[in-house]
Amino acid sequence: MPQAQLKDITLNYREDGDPNGAPLVFINSLGTDLSLWDQLLPLLPAGLRIIRFDKRGHGASEVTAPPYGMGTLVRDCEQLLDLLNVRDAMILGLSIGGMIAQGLAVKRLDQVRALVLSNTAAKIGQPSMWHDRMELARHQGMAPLVEPTMERWFTKSFRNTPTVDHWRQKLLHTPVDGFIGCCAAIAGTDFYTPTSGLRLPTLGIAGSDDGSTPADLVRETTDLIPGSQFKLIRRAGHIPCVEQPEAYAEVLNTFITDTGHI
Ligand SMILES: O=C(O)CCC(=O)CC(=O)O
């Protein structure tokens, strides 16, 4: 897969679809990589230029020393999109990816035409919770974090499937520095005020059983942006694009059509 050499980091990315199509950019969650969207992509309409990447410290991107600031993660995305000559994109970010998407929209509205805020919020959890997770990873590695995380990410009946095994392995093999770096970025982020100032087409997506960013939290953030829409995916946890890809594609495709993105 191509590697983008940015000012201070090399990021792994991938493009699919129509190179001249309307850009749709995916930003992954914590402890995952760009394969997060593999099941969704075949369900999307033709005519999209689809861009996805591994954020700093994740997947096949470079791992730098923690902590990371949210501003750094936003800048990485901004520089990647500049390198790829992307303007007027629909940006879909899941969880920390949705925080990066909010930050990018505040900073570079020329790059962002519409936002999809999936399983995310302006502020996620309390800093003490993130610091506890960072300490655990620092001292014991990723292993003790895996099962509690799967319980927040996926519904009980889905948890013993091979699909979830794939995501268990991804989290287990996430570089500790990358995980800690991104936890620090989340811990230090409160986008309530800047996100409240955004004026652009926005869709919030939540999972009915999300143990990380509960539906009410996602709705609260989505409601900060006037005119936004909110959709709930039933029988899904924190990663509905994996657990309910058809339902996820349905709400996303309707938004793509409603906004005239293609
Ligand atoms: O692992 C968790 O439950 C926290 C997830 C989170 O809020 C950040 C993310 O998924 O990007």
The ligand as a Gaussian input file, in Angstrom:
#p B3LYP/6-31G(d) Opt

LIG

0 1
 O      -11.728000       1.222000      23.824000
 C      -12.682000       1.913000      24.107000
 O      -13.738000       1.514000      24.518000
 C      -12.573000       3.376000      23.877000
 C      -12.804000       3.673000      22.503000
 C      -12.788000       5.094000      22.273000
 O      -13.557000       5.812000      22.854000
 C      -11.845000       5.593000      21.306000
 C      -11.880000       4.935000      19.962000
 O      -12.525000       3.904000      19.779000
 O      -11.281000       5.496000      19.029000

